[in-house]
Amino acid sequence: MRFWPPGSDQEMTAAMALGAAVRIAEAMLFAAREPLSEDLLGAAMPAGVSIRDVMAHLEPHYAARGVNLARIAGKWTCLLYTS
C-alpha cells in the first residue's frame, strides 16, 4: 500500500491516519513498563489502521537506531541494543 506521496483525498487520509498511528504506538511502547498486547495497541489506533501495519512501518525505522521492536508471546516491547 502506497501512503506517500498521496494521489487522492483517500490516500491523504490514509497517510495522515498512519502518521497518527505511528506516533500513538511509539508513545505507548516507550512509556510502557511491560510488553503491550496487540489488542491494547490496536484499540488505540485510528479507524482503518492495523497495528501490524504500524509495527511493520516502525520496525526497520528503529532497527537502524539500535532499538529492536520485538513481539514476544503476542506482546510488543522495545529492546535496546547495547555495545
Secondary structure as UniProt FT lines:
FT   HELIX           9..31
FT   STRAND          36..37
FT   HELIX           38..43
FT   TURN            47..48
FT   HELIX           51..63
FT   TURN            64..66
FT   STRAND          67..72
FT   TURN            73..74
FT   STRAND          75..80
//
